[in-house]
Amino acid sequence: MSAEPIKIKEKKPGQRACDEKDAKGKLCVGHLKRWYTPSEDVVQQVGKDVEVYRCERCHTLYRPVPEDRSSAGLRYEKRPVNILGDFARRGPH
Ligand SMILES: [Zn+2]
């Protein structure tokens, strides 16, 4: 029986290097590669259509952060105010 859950870390948007630390506390910084052939156990855990990444060095598994709401809230734009609005109305005398 090996029902132990597989360790899958969350990959932050834009993250390309493994941030797993070894026993000495040193960052791995291995390259995260898309893993196109995840094992069945992994698929069961992350879901079918989820992209899985794997560190080249320590083979830690990563999946993208499910929902990135952090940047969505910042998307409000200031509407440009037309300062010339009043002056533009002057007509010919
Ligand atoms: Zn690694």
PDB file of the backbone (N, CA, C, O) and the ligand in Angstrom, with CONECT records:
HET     ZN  A 101       1
ATOM      1  N   MET A   1       0.843  -1.204   0.000  1.00  0.00           N
ATOM      2  CA  MET A   1       0.000   0.000   0.000  1.00  0.00           C
ATOM      3  C   MET A   1       0.876   1.251   0.000  1.00  0.00           C
ATOM      4  O   MET A   1       1.749   1.409   0.853  1.00  0.00           O
ATOM      5  N   SER A   2       0.638   2.115  -0.944  1.00  0.00           N
ATOM      6  CA  SER A   2       1.369   3.375  -0.963  1.00  0.00           C
ATOM      7  C   SER A   2       0.379   4.505  -1.220  1.00  0.00           C
ATOM      8  O   SER A   2       0.346   5.094  -2.300  1.00  0.00           O
ATOM      9  N   ALA A   3      -0.410   4.785  -0.219  1.00  0.00           N
ATOM     10  CA  ALA A   3      -1.451   5.801  -0.366  1.00  0.00           C
ATOM     11  C   ALA A   3      -0.976   7.166   0.097  1.00  0.00           C
ATOM     12  O   ALA A   3      -1.770   8.072   0.350  1.00  0.00           O
ATOM     13  N   GLU A   4       0.312   7.286   0.199  1.00  0.00           N
ATOM     14  CA  GLU A   4       0.846   8.572   0.629  1.00  0.00           C
ATOM     15  C   GLU A   4       0.603   9.628  -0.437  1.00  0.00           C
ATOM     16  O   GLU A   4       0.842   9.387  -1.620  1.00  0.00           O
ATOM     17  N   PRO A   5       0.130  10.793  -0.023  1.00  0.00           N
ATOM     18  CA  PRO A   5      -0.071  11.841  -1.016  1.00  0.00           C
ATOM     19  C   PRO A   5       1.263  12.304  -1.585  1.00  0.00           C
ATOM     20  O   PRO A   5       2.258  12.417  -0.869  1.00  0.00           O
ATOM     21  N   ILE A   6       1.261  12.565  -2.866  1.00  0.00           N
ATOM     22  CA  ILE A   6       2.478  13.037  -3.507  1.00  0.00           C
ATOM     23  C   ILE A   6       2.651  14.513  -3.206  1.00  0.00           C
ATOM     24  O   ILE A   6       1.685  15.276  -3.174  1.00  0.00           O
ATOM     25  N   LYS A   7       3.854  14.887  -2.994  1.00  0.00           N
ATOM     26  CA  LYS A   7       4.127  16.289  -2.691  1.00  0.00           C
ATOM     27  C   LYS A   7       4.127  17.090  -3.992  1.00  0.00           C
ATOM     28  O   LYS A   7       4.935  16.858  -4.891  1.00  0.00           O
ATOM     29  N   ILE A   8       3.214  18.021  -4.059  1.00  0.00           N
ATOM     30  CA  ILE A   8       3.160  18.881  -5.235  1.00  0.00           C
ATOM     31  C   ILE A   8       3.120  20.323  -4.766  1.00  0.00           C
ATOM     32  O   ILE A   8       2.202  20.746  -4.064  1.00  0.00           O
ATOM     33  N   LYS A   9       4.119  21.051  -5.165  1.00  0.00           N
ATOM     34  CA  LYS A   9       4.185  22.444  -4.735  1.00  0.00           C
ATOM     35  C   LYS A   9       3.451  23.335  -5.721  1.00  0.00           C
ATOM     36  O   LYS A   9       3.154  22.941  -6.848  1.00  0.00           O
ATOM     37  N   GLU A  10       3.172  24.535  -5.269  1.00  0.00           N
ATOM     38  CA  GLU A  10       2.505  25.468  -6.165  1.00  0.00           C
ATOM     39  C   GLU A  10       3.510  26.364  -6.848  1.00  0.00           C
ATOM     40  O   GLU A  10       4.386  26.955  -6.217  1.00  0.00           O
ATOM     41  N   LYS A  11       3.362  26.448  -8.144  1.00  0.00           N
ATOM     42  CA  LYS A  11       4.268  27.272  -8.934  1.00  0.00           C
ATOM     43  C   LYS A  11       3.656  28.650  -9.087  1.00  0.00           C
ATOM     44  O   LYS A  11       2.550  28.805  -9.603  1.00  0.00           O
ATOM     45  N   LYS A  12       4.391  29.639  -8.632  1.00  0.00           N
ATOM     46  CA  LYS A  12       3.872  30.996  -8.750  1.00  0.00           C
ATOM     47  C   LYS A  12       3.937  31.444 -10.205  1.00  0.00           C
ATOM     48  O   LYS A  12       4.759  30.949 -10.977  1.00  0.00           O
ATOM     49  N   PRO A  13       3.075  32.373 -10.574  1.00  0.00           N
ATOM     50  CA  PRO A  13       3.109  32.841 -11.957  1.00  0.00           C
ATOM     51  C   PRO A  13       4.491  33.375 -12.309  1.00  0.00           C
ATOM     52  O   PRO A  13       5.043  34.211 -11.594  1.00  0.00           O
ATOM     53  N   GLY A  14       5.036  32.897 -13.394  1.00  0.00           N
ATOM     54  CA  GLY A  14       6.344  33.361 -13.828  1.00  0.00           C
ATOM     55  C   GLY A  14       7.506  32.624 -13.210  1.00  0.00           C
ATOM     56  O   GLY A  14       8.655  32.816 -13.607  1.00  0.00           O
ATOM     57  N   GLN A  15       7.214  31.788 -12.246  1.00  0.00           N
ATOM     58  CA  GLN A  15       8.303  31.064 -11.582  1.00  0.00           C
ATOM     59  C   GLN A  15       8.859  29.987 -12.494  1.00  0.00           C
ATOM     60  O   GLN A  15       8.105  29.189 -13.051  1.00  0.00           O
ATOM     61  N   ARG A  16      10.182  29.962 -12.650  1.00  0.00           N
ATOM     62  CA  ARG A  16      10.789  28.964 -13.516  1.00  0.00           C
ATOM     63  C   ARG A  16      11.829  28.125 -12.811  1.00  0.00           C
ATOM     64  O   ARG A  16      12.319  27.130 -13.346  1.00  0.00           O
ATOM     65  N   ALA A  17      12.159  28.543 -11.598  1.00  0.00           N
ATOM     66  CA  ALA A  17      13.193  27.807 -10.876  1.00  0.00           C
ATOM     67  C   ALA A  17      12.599  27.196  -9.618  1.00  0.00           C
ATOM     68  O   ALA A  17      11.704  27.755  -8.984  1.00  0.00           O
ATOM     69  N   CYS A  18      13.116  26.062  -9.291  1.00  0.00           N
ATOM     70  CA  CYS A  18      12.650  25.331  -8.123  1.00  0.00           C
ATOM     71  C   CYS A  18      13.071  26.073  -6.856  1.00  0.00           C
ATOM     72  O   CYS A  18      14.228  26.471  -6.724  1.00  0.00           O
ATOM     73  N   ASP A  19      12.139  26.256  -5.929  1.00  0.00           N
ATOM     74  CA  ASP A  19      12.506  26.940  -4.683  1.00  0.00           C
ATOM     75  C   ASP A  19      12.497  25.961  -3.519  1.00  0.00           C
ATOM     76  O   ASP A  19      12.324  26.342  -2.362  1.00  0.00           O
ATOM     77  N   GLU A  20      12.685  24.710  -3.849  1.00  0.00           N
ATOM     78  CA  GLU A  20      12.757  23.691  -2.820  1.00  0.00           C
ATOM     79  C   GLU A  20      14.120  23.775  -2.142  1.00  0.00           C
ATOM     80  O   GLU A  20      15.146  23.962  -2.795  1.00  0.00           O
ATOM     81  N   LYS A  21      14.109  23.636  -0.824  1.00  0.00           N
ATOM     82  CA  LYS A  21      15.379  23.706  -0.107  1.00  0.00           C
ATOM     83  C   LYS A  21      15.855  22.317   0.253  1.00  0.00           C
ATOM     84  O   LYS A  21      15.065  21.429   0.571  1.00  0.00           O
ATOM     85  N   ASP A  22      17.169  22.148   0.196  1.00  0.00           N
ATOM     86  CA  ASP A  22      17.708  20.850   0.578  1.00  0.00           C
ATOM     87  C   ASP A  22      17.937  20.809   2.082  1.00  0.00           C
ATOM     88  O   ASP A  22      17.554  21.728   2.805  1.00  0.00           O
ATOM     89  N   ALA A  23      18.549  19.758   2.534  1.00  0.00           N
ATOM     90  CA  ALA A  23      18.729  19.561   3.971  1.00  0.00           C
ATOM     91  C   ALA A  23      19.518  20.697   4.610  1.00  0.00           C
ATOM     92  O   ALA A  23      19.354  20.996   5.793  1.00  0.00           O
ATOM     93  N   LYS A  24      20.370  21.321   3.816  1.00  0.00           N
ATOM     94  CA  LYS A  24      21.181  22.411   4.365  1.00  0.00           C
ATOM     95  C   LYS A  24      20.508  23.764   4.232  1.00  0.00           C
ATOM     96  O   LYS A  24      21.081  24.789   4.601  1.00  0.00           O
ATOM     97  N   GLY A  25      19.301  23.765   3.709  1.00  0.00           N
ATOM     98  CA  GLY A  25      18.591  25.025   3.563  1.00  0.00           C
ATOM     99  C   GLY A  25      18.972  25.793   2.326  1.00  0.00           C
ATOM    100  O   GLY A  25      18.677  26.982   2.205  1.00  0.00           O
ATOM    101  N   LYS A  26      19.624  25.121   1.413  1.00  0.00           N
ATOM    102  CA  LYS A  26      20.046  25.782   0.183  1.00  0.00           C
ATOM    103  C   LYS A  26      18.989  25.581  -0.898  1.00  0.00           C
ATOM    104  O   LYS A  26      18.456  24.485  -1.072  1.00  0.00           O
ATOM    105  N   LEU A  27      18.699  26.658  -1.615  1.00  0.00           N
ATOM    106  CA  LEU A  27      17.688  26.548  -2.650  1.00  0.00           C
ATOM    107  C   LEU A  27      18.166  25.670  -3.796  1.00  0.00           C
ATOM    108  O   LEU A  27      19.334  25.695  -4.183  1.00  0.00           O
ATOM    109  N   CYS A  28      17.252  24.911  -4.314  1.00  0.00           N
ATOM    110  CA  CYS A  28      17.603  23.995  -5.402  1.00  0.00           C
ATOM    111  C   CYS A  28      17.843  24.762  -6.706  1.00  0.00           C
ATOM    112  O   CYS A  28      18.845  24.542  -7.388  1.00  0.00           O
ATOM    113  N   VAL A  29      16.927  25.652  -7.042  1.00  0.00           N
ATOM    114  CA  VAL A  29      17.011  26.471  -8.250  1.00  0.00           C
ATOM    115  C   VAL A  29      17.116  25.636  -9.522  1.00  0.00           C
ATOM    116  O   VAL A  29      17.639  26.093 -10.538  1.00  0.00           O
ATOM    117  N   GLY A  30      16.618  24.427  -9.451  1.00  0.00           N
ATOM    118  CA  GLY A  30      16.583  23.620 -10.670  1.00  0.00           C
ATOM    119  C   GLY A  30      15.543  24.161 -11.637  1.00  0.00           C
ATOM    120  O   GLY A  30      14.614  24.864 -11.240  1.00  0.00           O
ATOM    121  N   HIS A  31      15.705  23.837 -12.867  1.00  0.00           N
ATOM    122  CA  HIS A  31      14.793  24.318 -13.898  1.00  0.00           C
ATOM    123  C   HIS A  31      13.486  23.528 -13.873  1.00  0.00           C
ATOM    124  O   HIS A  31      13.485  22.297 -13.875  1.00  0.00           O
ATOM    125  N   LEU A  32      12.383  24.260 -13.848  1.00  0.00           N
ATOM    126  CA  LEU A  32      11.094  23.584 -13.860  1.00  0.00           C
ATOM    127  C   LEU A  32      10.681  23.309 -15.303  1.00  0.00           C
ATOM    128  O   LEU A  32      10.569  24.220 -16.124  1.00  0.00           O
ATOM    129  N   LYS A  33      10.465  22.068 -15.579  1.00  0.00           N
ATOM    130  CA  LYS A  33      10.065  21.700 -16.934  1.00  0.00           C
ATOM    131  C   LYS A  33       8.660  21.145 -16.927  1.00  0.00           C
ATOM    132  O   LYS A  33       8.241  20.448 -16.003  1.00  0.00           O
ATOM    133  N   ARG A  34       7.957  21.471 -17.972  1.00  0.00           N
ATOM    134  CA  ARG A  34       6.616  20.909 -18.126  1.00  0.00           C
ATOM    135  C   ARG A  34       6.738  19.396 -18.195  1.00  0.00           C
ATOM    136  O   ARG A  34       7.545  18.844 -18.944  1.00  0.00           O
ATOM    137  N   TRP A  35       5.928  18.759 -17.405  1.00  0.00           N
ATOM    138  CA  TRP A  35       5.951  17.306 -17.386  1.00  0.00           C
ATOM    139  C   TRP A  35       4.704  16.804 -18.107  1.00  0.00           C
ATOM    140  O   TRP A  35       3.589  16.874 -17.591  1.00  0.00           O
ATOM    141  N   TYR A  36       4.926  16.308 -19.290  1.00  0.00           N
ATOM    142  CA  TYR A  36       3.790  15.951 -20.140  1.00  0.00           C
ATOM    143  C   TYR A  36       3.228  14.573 -19.843  1.00  0.00           C
ATOM    144  O   TYR A  36       2.113  14.246 -20.251  1.00  0.00           O
ATOM    145  N   THR A  37       3.989  13.783 -19.142  1.00  0.00           N
ATOM    146  CA  THR A  37       3.517  12.427 -18.881  1.00  0.00           C
ATOM    147  C   THR A  37       3.494  12.134 -17.384  1.00  0.00           C
ATOM    148  O   THR A  37       4.212  11.263 -16.892  1.00  0.00           O
ATOM    149  N   PRO A  38       2.648  12.886 -16.671  1.00  0.00           N
ATOM    150  CA  PRO A  38       2.572  12.646 -15.221  1.00  0.00           C
ATOM    151  C   PRO A  38       2.008  11.259 -14.940  1.00  0.00           C
ATOM    152  O   PRO A  38       1.218  10.719 -15.715  1.00  0.00           O
ATOM    153  N   SER A  39       2.419  10.717 -13.848  1.00  0.00           N
ATOM    154  CA  SER A  39       1.927   9.396 -13.474  1.00  0.00           C
ATOM    155  C   SER A  39       0.457   9.490 -13.069  1.00  0.00           C
ATOM    156  O   SER A  39      -0.064  10.576 -12.816  1.00  0.00           O
ATOM    157  N   GLU A  40      -0.175   8.375 -13.014  1.00  0.00           N
ATOM    158  CA  GLU A  40      -1.605   8.358 -12.706  1.00  0.00           C
ATOM    159  C   GLU A  40      -1.905   8.948 -11.340  1.00  0.00           C
ATOM    160  O   GLU A  40      -2.903   9.641 -11.141  1.00  0.00           O
ATOM    161  N   ASP A  41      -1.015   8.655 -10.411  1.00  0.00           N
ATOM    162  CA  ASP A  41      -1.211   9.180  -9.057  1.00  0.00           C
ATOM    163  C   ASP A  41      -1.232  10.698  -9.060  1.00  0.00           C
ATOM    164  O   ASP A  41      -2.028  11.333  -8.368  1.00  0.00           O
ATOM    165  N   VAL A  42      -0.339  11.258  -9.855  1.00  0.00           N
ATOM    166  CA  VAL A  42      -0.247  12.712  -9.909  1.00  0.00           C
ATOM    167  C   VAL A  42      -1.495  13.295 -10.553  1.00  0.00           C
ATOM    168  O   VAL A  42      -2.054  14.283 -10.077  1.00  0.00           O
ATOM    169  N   VAL A  43      -1.917  12.674 -11.633  1.00  0.00           N
ATOM    170  CA  VAL A  43      -3.121  13.154 -12.315  1.00  0.00           C
ATOM    171  C   VAL A  43      -4.316  13.121 -11.379  1.00  0.00           C
ATOM    172  O   VAL A  43      -5.148  14.028 -11.373  1.00  0.00           O
ATOM    173  N   GLN A  44      -4.385  12.067 -10.597  1.00  0.00           N
ATOM    174  CA  GLN A  44      -5.492  11.960  -9.646  1.00  0.00           C
ATOM    175  C   GLN A  44      -5.473  13.098  -8.639  1.00  0.00           C
ATOM    176  O   GLN A  44      -6.514  13.577  -8.188  1.00  0.00           O
ATOM    177  N   GLN A  45      -4.282  13.508  -8.307  1.00  0.00           N
ATOM    178  CA  GLN A  45      -4.168  14.515  -7.259  1.00  0.00           C
ATOM    179  C   GLN A  45      -4.392  15.938  -7.776  1.00  0.00           C
ATOM    180  O   GLN A  45      -5.034  16.747  -7.106  1.00  0.00           O
ATOM    181  N   VAL A  46      -3.877  16.237  -8.937  1.00  0.00           N
ATOM    182  CA  VAL A  46      -3.982  17.612  -9.415  1.00  0.00           C
ATOM    183  C   VAL A  46      -5.172  17.814 -10.346  1.00  0.00           C
ATOM    184  O   VAL A  46      -5.617  18.943 -10.552  1.00  0.00           O
ATOM    185  N   GLY A  47      -5.680  16.740 -10.901  1.00  0.00           N
ATOM    186  CA  GLY A  47      -6.760  16.864 -11.868  1.00  0.00           C
ATOM    187  C   GLY A  47      -6.252  16.585 -13.265  1.00  0.00           C
ATOM    188  O   GLY A  47      -5.049  16.588 -13.525  1.00  0.00           O
ATOM    189  N   LYS A  48      -7.182  16.347 -14.145  1.00  0.00           N
ATOM    190  CA  LYS A  48      -6.811  15.840 -15.459  1.00  0.00           C
ATOM    191  C   LYS A  48      -6.122  16.870 -16.345  1.00  0.00           C
ATOM    192  O   LYS A  48      -5.096  16.580 -16.962  1.00  0.00           O
ATOM    193  N   ASP A  49      -6.683  18.063 -16.406  1.00  0.00           N
ATOM    194  CA  ASP A  49      -6.174  19.035 -17.371  1.00  0.00           C
ATOM    195  C   ASP A  49      -5.241  20.060 -16.746  1.00  0.00           C
ATOM    196  O   ASP A  49      -5.070  21.161 -17.269  1.00  0.00           O
ATOM    197  N   VAL A  50      -4.656  19.697 -15.651  1.00  0.00           N
ATOM    198  CA  VAL A  50      -3.762  20.631 -14.980  1.00  0.00           C
ATOM    199  C   VAL A  50      -2.332  20.427 -15.464  1.00  0.00           C
ATOM    200  O   VAL A  50      -1.850  19.298 -15.563  1.00  0.00           O
ATOM    201  N   GLU A  51      -1.667  21.528 -15.760  1.00  0.00           N
ATOM    202  CA  GLU A  51      -0.273  21.442 -16.180  1.00  0.00           C
ATOM    203  C   GLU A  51       0.591  21.046 -14.994  1.00  0.00           C
ATOM    204  O   GLU A  51       0.470  21.603 -13.902  1.00  0.00           O
ATOM    205  N   VAL A  52       1.438  20.103 -15.222  1.00  0.00           N
ATOM    206  CA  VAL A  52       2.340  19.681 -14.157  1.00  0.00           C
ATOM    207  C   VAL A  52       3.766  19.992 -14.578  1.00  0.00           C
ATOM    208  O   VAL A  52       4.162  19.757 -15.720  1.00  0.00           O
ATOM    209  N   TYR A  53       4.521  20.521 -13.642  1.00  0.00           N
ATOM    210  CA  TYR A  53       5.924  20.826 -13.899  1.00  0.00           C
ATOM    211  C   TYR A  53       6.781  20.013 -12.950  1.00  0.00           C
ATOM    212  O   TYR A  53       6.361  19.660 -11.848  1.00  0.00           O
ATOM    213  N   ARG A  54       7.979  19.726 -13.400  1.00  0.00           N
ATOM    214  CA  ARG A  54       8.867  18.946 -12.557  1.00  0.00           C
ATOM    215  C   ARG A  54      10.264  19.554 -12.581  1.00  0.00           C
ATOM    216  O   ARG A  54      10.786  19.952 -13.622  1.00  0.00           O
ATOM    217  N   CYS A  55      10.834  19.606 -11.401  1.00  0.00           N
ATOM    218  CA  CYS A  55      12.182  20.151 -11.292  1.00  0.00           C
ATOM    219  C   CYS A  55      13.184  19.154 -11.886  1.00  0.00           C
ATOM    220  O   CYS A  55      13.135  17.951 -11.628  1.00  0.00           O
ATOM    221  N   GLU A  56      14.091  19.711 -12.691  1.00  0.00           N
ATOM    222  CA  GLU A  56      15.082  18.846 -13.331  1.00  0.00           C
ATOM    223  C   GLU A  56      16.049  18.230 -12.336  1.00  0.00           C
ATOM    224  O   GLU A  56      16.575  17.137 -12.546  1.00  0.00           O
ATOM    225  N   ARG A  57      16.267  18.945 -11.268  1.00  0.00           N
ATOM    226  CA  ARG A  57      17.290  18.484 -10.327  1.00  0.00           C
ATOM    227  C   ARG A  57      16.743  17.569  -9.245  1.00  0.00           C
ATOM    228  O   ARG A  57      17.216  16.445  -9.076  1.00  0.00           O
ATOM    229  N   CYS A  58      15.743  18.054  -8.509  1.00  0.00           N
ATOM    230  CA  CYS A  58      15.274  17.264  -7.364  1.00  0.00           C
ATOM    231  C   CYS A  58      13.948  16.557  -7.648  1.00  0.00           C
ATOM    232  O   CYS A  58      13.434  15.809  -6.817  1.00  0.00           O
ATOM    233  N   HIS A  59      13.403  16.814  -8.855  1.00  0.00           N
ATOM    234  CA  HIS A  59      12.171  16.144  -9.281  1.00  0.00           C
ATOM    235  C   HIS A  59      10.963  16.486  -8.420  1.00  0.00           C
ATOM    236  O   HIS A  59       9.993  15.731  -8.360  1.00  0.00           O
ATOM    237  N   THR A  60      11.036  17.631  -7.757  1.00  0.00           N
ATOM    238  CA  THR A  60       9.851  18.095  -7.039  1.00  0.00           C
ATOM    239  C   THR A  60       8.786  18.478  -8.059  1.00  0.00           C
ATOM    240  O   THR A  60       9.089  19.068  -9.097  1.00  0.00           O
ATOM    241  N   LEU A  61       7.562  18.145  -7.761  1.00  0.00           N
ATOM    242  CA  LEU A  61       6.485  18.437  -8.699  1.00  0.00           C
ATOM    243  C   LEU A  61       5.842  19.781  -8.367  1.00  0.00           C
ATOM    244  O   LEU A  61       5.714  20.176  -7.208  1.00  0.00           O
ATOM    245  N   TYR A  62       5.454  20.446  -9.413  1.00  0.00           N
ATOM    246  CA  TYR A  62       4.806  21.741  -9.274  1.00  0.00           C
ATOM    247  C   TYR A  62       3.554  21.772 -10.121  1.00  0.00           C
ATOM    248  O   TYR A  62       3.457  21.122 -11.162  1.00  0.00           O
ATOM    249  N   ARG A  63       2.608  22.544  -9.645  1.00  0.00           N
ATOM    250  CA  ARG A  63       1.460  22.841 -10.488  1.00  0.00           C
ATOM    251  C   ARG A  63       1.203  24.338 -10.362  1.00  0.00           C
ATOM    252  O   ARG A  63       1.543  24.949  -9.349  1.00  0.00           O
ATOM    253  N   PRO A  64       0.603  24.926 -11.393  1.00  0.00           N
ATOM    254  CA  PRO A  64       0.363  26.368 -11.316  1.00  0.00           C
ATOM    255  C   PRO A  64      -0.600  26.692 -10.194  1.00  0.00           C
ATOM    256  O   PRO A  64      -1.458  25.879  -9.852  1.00  0.00           O
ATOM    257  N   VAL A  65      -0.463  27.856  -9.631  1.00  0.00           N
ATOM    258  CA  VAL A  65      -1.409  28.300  -8.613  1.00  0.00           C
ATOM    259  C   VAL A  65      -2.797  28.286  -9.239  1.00  0.00           C
ATOM    260  O   VAL A  65      -3.011  28.891 -10.290  1.00  0.00           O
ATOM    261  N   PRO A  66      -3.739  27.600  -8.600  1.00  0.00           N
ATOM    262  CA  PRO A  66      -5.058  27.407  -9.203  1.00  0.00           C
ATOM    263  C   PRO A  66      -5.720  28.689  -9.667  1.00  0.00           C
ATOM    264  O   PRO A  66      -6.170  28.782 -10.809  1.00  0.00           O
ATOM    265  N   GLU A  67      -5.780  29.671  -8.793  1.00  0.00           N
ATOM    266  CA  GLU A  67      -6.418  30.906  -9.197  1.00  0.00           C
ATOM    267  C   GLU A  67      -5.553  32.074  -8.811  1.00  0.00           C
ATOM    268  O   GLU A  67      -5.183  32.239  -7.649  1.00  0.00           O
ATOM    269  N   ASP A  68      -5.236  32.877  -9.788  1.00  0.00           N
ATOM    270  CA  ASP A  68      -4.413  34.025  -9.480  1.00  0.00           C
ATOM    271  C   ASP A  68      -5.285  35.263  -9.427  1.00  0.00           C
ATOM    272  O   ASP A  68      -5.567  35.900 -10.442  1.00  0.00           O
ATOM    273  N   ARG A  69      -5.700  35.582  -8.223  1.00  0.00           N
ATOM    274  CA  ARG A  69      -6.565  36.745  -8.057  1.00  0.00           C
ATOM    275  C   ARG A  69      -5.767  37.968  -7.616  1.00  0.00           C
ATOM    276  O   ARG A  69      -6.298  39.074  -7.508  1.00  0.00           O
ATOM    277  N   SER A  70      -4.503  37.745  -7.368  1.00  0.00           N
ATOM    278  CA  SER A  70      -3.707  38.833  -6.809  1.00  0.00           C
ATOM    279  C   SER A  70      -3.589  40.003  -7.769  1.00  0.00           C
ATOM    280  O   SER A  70      -3.565  41.158  -7.343  1.00  0.00           O
ATOM    281  N   SER A  71      -3.516  39.714  -9.066  1.00  0.00           N
ATOM    282  CA  SER A  71      -3.321  40.801 -10.014  1.00  0.00           C
ATOM    283  C   SER A  71      -4.654  41.320 -10.544  1.00  0.00           C
ATOM    284  O   SER A  71      -4.730  42.425 -11.082  1.00  0.00           O
ATOM    285  N   ALA A  72      -5.696  40.522 -10.389  1.00  0.00           N
ATOM    286  CA  ALA A  72      -6.982  40.913 -10.949  1.00  0.00           C
ATOM    287  C   ALA A  72      -7.532  42.152 -10.249  1.00  0.00           C
ATOM    288  O   ALA A  72      -8.185  42.984 -10.879  1.00  0.00           O
ATOM    289  N   GLY A  73      -7.270  42.275  -8.956  1.00  0.00           N
ATOM    290  CA  GLY A  73      -7.808  43.387  -8.207  1.00  0.00           C
ATOM    291  C   GLY A  73      -7.152  44.714  -8.532  1.00  0.00           C
ATOM    292  O   GLY A  73      -7.663  45.780  -8.190  1.00  0.00           O
ATOM    293  N   LEU A  74      -6.007  44.630  -9.201  1.00  0.00           N
ATOM    294  CA  LEU A  74      -5.274  45.868  -9.470  1.00  0.00           C
ATOM    295  C   LEU A  74      -5.637  46.473 -10.827  1.00  0.00           C
ATOM    296  O   LEU A  74      -5.043  47.456 -11.270  1.00  0.00           O
ATOM    297  N   ARG A  75      -6.604  45.869 -11.455  1.00  0.00           N
ATOM    298  CA  ARG A  75      -6.860  46.286 -12.823  1.00  0.00           C
ATOM    299  C   ARG A  75      -7.895  47.392 -12.944  1.00  0.00           C
ATOM    300  O   ARG A  75      -8.781  47.310 -13.795  1.00  0.00           O
ATOM    301  N   TYR A  76      -7.809  48.388 -12.145  1.00  0.00           N
ATOM    302  CA  TYR A  76      -8.710  49.498 -12.384  1.00  0.00           C
ATOM    303  C   TYR A  76      -7.912  50.657 -12.968  1.00  0.00           C
ATOM    304  O   TYR A  76      -6.795  50.941 -12.538  1.00  0.00           O
ATOM    305  N   GLU A  77      -8.490  51.300 -13.929  1.00  0.00           N
ATOM    306  CA  GLU A  77      -7.768  52.383 -14.589  1.00  0.00           C
ATOM    307  C   GLU A  77      -8.422  53.704 -14.242  1.00  0.00           C
ATOM    308  O   GLU A  77      -9.634  53.808 -14.054  1.00  0.00           O
ATOM    309  N   LYS A  78      -7.577  54.691 -14.166  1.00  0.00           N
ATOM    310  CA  LYS A  78      -8.116  56.021 -13.949  1.00  0.00           C
ATOM    311  C   LYS A  78      -8.641  56.531 -15.276  1.00  0.00           C
ATOM    312  O   LYS A  78      -7.964  56.458 -16.302  1.00  0.00           O
ATOM    313  N   ARG A  79      -9.837  57.039 -15.239  1.00  0.00           N
ATOM    314  CA  ARG A  79     -10.385  57.569 -16.474  1.00  0.00           C
ATOM    315  C   ARG A  79      -9.797  58.953 -16.715  1.00  0.00           C
ATOM    316  O   ARG A  79      -9.804  59.801 -15.823  1.00  0.00           O
ATOM    317  N   PRO A  80      -9.297  59.176 -17.903  1.00  0.00           N
ATOM    318  CA  PRO A  80      -8.705  60.495 -18.147  1.00  0.00           C
ATOM    319  C   PRO A  80      -9.773  61.575 -18.080  1.00  0.00           C
ATOM    320  O   PRO A  80     -10.844  61.459 -18.677  1.00  0.00           O
ATOM    321  N   VAL A  81      -9.455  62.622 -17.342  1.00  0.00           N
ATOM    322  CA  VAL A  81     -10.404  63.725 -17.215  1.00  0.00           C
ATOM    323  C   VAL A  81     -10.051  64.782 -18.254  1.00  0.00           C
ATOM    324  O   VAL A  81      -8.892  65.171 -18.394  1.00  0.00           O
ATOM    325  N   ASN A  82     -11.028  65.222 -18.952  1.00  0.00           N
ATOM    326  CA  ASN A  82     -10.785  66.233 -19.974  1.00  0.00           C
ATOM    327  C   ASN A  82     -10.814  67.620 -19.351  1.00  0.00           C
ATOM    328  O   ASN A  82     -11.872  68.213 -19.145  1.00  0.00           O
ATOM    329  N   ILE A  83      -9.625  68.113 -19.061  1.00  0.00           N
ATOM    330  CA  ILE A  83      -9.547  69.428 -18.417  1.00  0.00           C
ATOM    331  C   ILE A  83      -9.980  70.526 -19.373  1.00  0.00           C
ATOM    332  O   ILE A  83     -10.442  71.587 -18.954  1.00  0.00           O
ATOM    333  N   LEU A  84      -9.828  70.262 -20.648  1.00  0.00           N
ATOM    334  CA  LEU A  84     -10.144  71.281 -21.630  1.00  0.00           C
ATOM    335  C   LEU A  84     -11.635  71.337 -21.965  1.00  0.00           C
ATOM    336  O   LEU A  84     -12.071  72.124 -22.805  1.00  0.00           O
ATOM    337  N   GLY A  85     -12.398  70.487 -21.292  1.00  0.00           N
ATOM    338  CA  GLY A  85     -13.816  70.397 -21.595  1.00  0.00           C
ATOM    339  C   GLY A  85     -14.516  71.748 -21.585  1.00  0.00           C
ATOM    340  O   GLY A  85     -15.311  72.046 -22.477  1.00  0.00           O
ATOM    341  N   ASP A  86     -14.224  72.562 -20.583  1.00  0.00           N
ATOM    342  CA  ASP A  86     -14.898  73.852 -20.471  1.00  0.00           C
ATOM    343  C   ASP A  86     -14.440  74.836 -21.529  1.00  0.00           C
ATOM    344  O   ASP A  86     -15.229  75.606 -22.077  1.00  0.00           O
ATOM    345  N   PHE A  87     -13.168  74.791 -21.798  1.00  0.00           N
ATOM    346  CA  PHE A  87     -12.619  75.749 -22.763  1.00  0.00           C
ATOM    347  C   PHE A  87     -12.991  75.397 -24.184  1.00  0.00           C
ATOM    348  O   PHE A  87     -13.081  76.269 -25.048  1.00  0.00           O
ATOM    349  N   ALA A  88     -13.207  74.119 -24.422  1.00  0.00           N
ATOM    350  CA  ALA A  88     -13.477  73.692 -25.788  1.00  0.00           C
ATOM    351  C   ALA A  88     -14.827  74.201 -26.261  1.00  0.00           C
ATOM    352  O   ALA A  88     -15.136  74.156 -27.452  1.00  0.00           O
ATOM    353  N   ARG A  89     -15.642  74.693 -25.303  1.00  0.00           N
ATOM    354  CA  ARG A  89     -17.008  75.059 -25.687  1.00  0.00           C
ATOM    355  C   ARG A  89     -17.114  76.499 -26.206  1.00  0.00           C
ATOM    356  O   ARG A  89     -18.150  76.931 -26.714  1.00  0.00           O
ATOM    357  N   ARG A  90     -16.020  77.206 -26.060  1.00  0.00           N
ATOM    358  CA  ARG A  90     -16.126  78.610 -26.492  1.00  0.00           C
ATOM    359  C   ARG A  90     -16.336  78.654 -28.014  1.00  0.00           C
ATOM    360  O   ARG A  90     -15.606  78.025 -28.780  1.00  0.00           O
ATOM    361  N   GLY A  91     -17.303  79.375 -28.399  1.00  0.00           N
ATOM    362  CA  GLY A  91     -17.597  79.449 -29.820  1.00  0.00           C
ATOM    363  C   GLY A  91     -17.123  80.774 -30.394  1.00  0.00           C
ATOM    364  O   GLY A  91     -16.608  81.626 -29.670  1.00  0.00           O
ATOM    365  N   PRO A  92     -17.296  80.938 -31.667  1.00  0.00           N
ATOM    366  CA  PRO A  92     -16.896  82.197 -32.299  1.00  0.00           C
ATOM    367  C   PRO A  92     -17.802  83.336 -31.859  1.00  0.00           C
ATOM    368  O   PRO A  92     -19.010  83.129 -31.745  1.00  0.00           O
ATOM    369  N   HIS A  93     -17.281  84.512 -31.611  1.00  0.00           N
ATOM    370  CA  HIS A  93     -18.061  85.646 -31.178  1.00  0.00           C
ATOM    371  C   HIS A  93     -18.499  86.479 -32.350  1.00  0.00           C
ATOM    372  O   HIS A  93     -19.176  87.491 -32.170  1.00  0.00           O
TER     373      HIS A  93
HETATM  374 ZN    ZN A 101      14.439  21.273  -7.366  1.00  0.00          ZN2+
END
